[in-house]
């Protein structure tokens, strides 16, 4: 059962404890990166998001929210585990 909510400028997401698979059906304006997504979500629901992971080029690509390394753009239609 979903227990927490995180908001963006135009959407509200329900984030359940554990891994969630999400895909964006819109392009945020201005476009955002994984670092920015972590900051936005964690401001809405304190420290709820730990990592954003995508599958890219035959392997997993991860951005840990506590770091600023390995930033990547959030793309429309791409699945992300959060």
C-alpha positions as CSV (number, residue, x, y, z in Angstrom):
1,X,0.0,0.0,0.0
2,X,1.5,3.4,-1.0
3,X,2.3,5.5,2.0
4,X,4.2,8.6,0.8
5,X,3.7,11.2,-1.9
6,X,6.2,13.4,-3.8
7,X,5.2,16.3,-6.0
8,X,6.6,17.8,-9.1
9,X,5.5,21.0,-10.8
10,X,2.7,19.3,-12.7
11,X,2.3,15.7,-11.3
12,X,1.9,13.9,-8.0
13,X,3.6,10.5,-7.6
14,X,2.8,7.9,-5.1
15,X,5.9,6.3,-3.9
16,X,5.6,3.0,-1.9
17,X,8.4,1.8,0.5
18,X,10.9,-0.3,-1.5
19,X,11.6,-0.2,-5.2
20,X,9.2,1.6,-7.5
21,X,9.3,1.5,-11.3
22,X,8.3,4.8,-12.9
23,X,8.3,6.3,-16.4
24,X,7.7,9.9,-17.2
25,X,5.0,10.6,-19.8
26,X,5.9,14.3,-20.0
27,X,9.1,16.4,-20.3
28,X,9.6,18.7,-17.3
29,X,10.3,22.3,-18.2
30,X,13.1,22.9,-17.9
31,X,14.3,19.3,-18.3
32,X,15.7,17.8,-15.1
33,X,18.5,15.4,-14.2
34,X,18.8,12.6,-11.7
35,X,20.4,14.9,-9.2
36,X,17.6,17.4,-9.5
37,X,14.9,14.7,-9.3
38,X,16.5,13.4,-6.0
39,X,16.5,16.9,-4.6
40,X,12.9,17.7,-5.6
41,X,11.5,14.4,-4.2
42,X,13.5,14.5,-1.0
43,X,12.3,18.1,-0.4
44,X,8.7,16.9,-0.6
45,X,9.1,13.7,1.4
46,X,12.2,14.0,3.6
47,X,15.0,11.6,2.5
48,X,12.5,9.2,0.9
49,X,14.5,8.6,-2.3
50,X,17.9,6.9,-2.0
51,X,18.8,6.1,-5.6
52,X,17.6,6.4,-9.2
53,X,18.5,3.5,-11.5
54,X,18.0,3.0,-15.2
55,X,19.0,0.3,-17.7
56,X,21.3,1.8,-20.4
57,X,23.6,0.2,-22.9
58,X,23.3,-3.4,-21.7
59,X,23.8,-2.5,-18.0
60,X,22.5,-0.8,-15.0
61,X,23.3,2.9,-14.5
62,X,22.7,4.2,-11.0
63,X,22.7,7.7,-9.4
64,X,22.9,7.5,-5.6
65,X,21.0,10.5,-4.2
66,X,23.6,11.3,-1.5
67,X,26.2,12.0,-4.3
68,X,26.4,14.4,-7.2
69,X,28.3,11.9,-9.4
70,X,26.9,9.9,-12.3
71,X,24.2,12.5,-13.0
72,X,22.0,11.7,-16.1
73,X,19.0,13.4,-17.8
74,X,15.5,12.1,-16.9
75,X,14.0,11.2,-20.3
76,X,10.4,10.7,-21.4
77,X,9.4,7.1,-21.8
78,X,12.4,5.6,-20.0
79,X,11.8,3.4,-17.0
80,X,13.5,4.3,-13.7
81,X,13.7,2.3,-10.5
82,X,13.5,4.7,-7.5
